[in-house]
Amino acid sequence: MCLGIPGQIVEITDPARMAAMAEVSGVRREVNVACVAEGPLEGLIGQWALIHVGFAMSLIDEEEAAKTLDALRDLGEAQEALEQMAAGDAALEGRA
């Protein structure tokens, strides 16, 4: 399964390489925008995209980006809770 993380394109860094800077949860990283470019690259600034392994795979609206980020945060919290439960179970098994 591929997971795209929402990021906002904040600047074009290298038009020849179709590269842009995207902000993903407060972290900036360079991504390739060839898959989403339609027209001048400057038109992508401010747009939200689903980013996977350094590529902007599709454009999404701000509302969808917020919903996806919330869901990913919830999944992370659920994973932490499961890991804590598993660690607790392992500790109990060690005492028995």
Rosetta blueprint (number, residue, H / E / L):
1 M L
2 C L
3 L L
4 G L
5 I E
6 P E
7 G E
8 Q E
9 I E
10 V E
11 E E
12 I E
13 T E
14 D E
15 P H
16 A H
17 R H
18 M L
19 A E
20 A E
21 M E
22 A E
23 E E
24 V E
25 S L
26 G L
27 V E
28 R E
29 R E
30 E E
31 V E
32 N E
33 V L
34 A L
35 C L
36 V L
37 A L
38 E L
39 G L
40 P L
41 L H
42 E H
43 G H
44 L H
45 I L
46 G L
47 Q L
48 W E
49 A E
50 L E
51 I E
52 H E
53 V L
54 G L
55 F E
56 A E
57 M E
58 S E
59 L E
60 I E
61 D L
62 E H
63 E H
64 E H
65 A H
66 A H
67 K H
68 T H
69 L H
70 D H
71 A H
72 L H
73 R H
74 D H
75 L H
76 G H
77 E H
78 A H
79 Q H
80 E H
81 A H
82 L H
83 E H
84 Q H
85 M H
86 A H
87 A H
88 G H
89 D H
90 A H
91 A H
92 L H
93 E H
94 G H
95 R H
96 A L
